[in-house]
Amino acid sequence: MKIGFIGTGQVGSTLAKRLGAKGHSIFLGFRGQANSDLEQLAKSIGANAQLNSIKDTIELSEIIVLATPWNAVETIAKEYLKVLQSKVLIDCTNPLKPDLSGLQVSGENSGGEQLQALLPQTKVVKAFNTVGFNIMENPEIDGRKSVMYFCGNDQEARFKTQTIIQELGFQPMDAGDIKSSRLLEPFALLWISTAYKYGLGRDFAFSINKNKK
């Protein structure tokens, strides 16, 4: 698949490297001029990676991975509204407060729903928002696959996202339409709080242990 990235911090770069290693074509989007970190990321991925403007990255890609801070989401959505039409957009963002004490959007709304409303012709799927980048590097812990929930309104987009989740070694769990972002984003906050506030650290993930009877 041709997979583009908007946002190449820890989450974006980890997913880009792992998917590039799986043989996917990786397009890394940037504003202005590419910096040395981005050039190094492309080099580490190898021949499968290209550096492009964000607009060109979107146009060249089948699937876009959005892995920016929450405060950049609205600007990006409005700026690239037209070129994102009909694209699958995997939303890895969480509407976290700056001090990580809670969510800026909650209750009868969510960041995923707000993004879908900003991009009505885009197939938004919320995924890769509930664990840290270190778990994305290796989702298997003590022989168990970490669970990765995902949700979105378009069934085909969810299927494509599920394929990527499986390929990276997670146990995928389809949570239905984009309204389930109301569950996934607080779930991400639970992981963050457990890691930092409650002192467990980052080297853990949630899994599903189902009774086989």
Secondary structure, DSSP 8 states (H G I E B T S, - for coil): -EEEEE--SHHHHHHHHHHHHTT-EEEEEESSS--HHHHHHHHHH-TTEEEEEHHHHHHH-SEEEE-S-GGGHHHHHHHTTTTTTT-EEEE----B-TTSSSBSS-SS--HHHHHHHH-TTSEEEE-S-SS-HHHHH--EETTEE-EEEEEES-HHHHHHHHHHHHHTT-EEEE--SGGGHHHHHHHHHHHHIIIIISS--SS----------
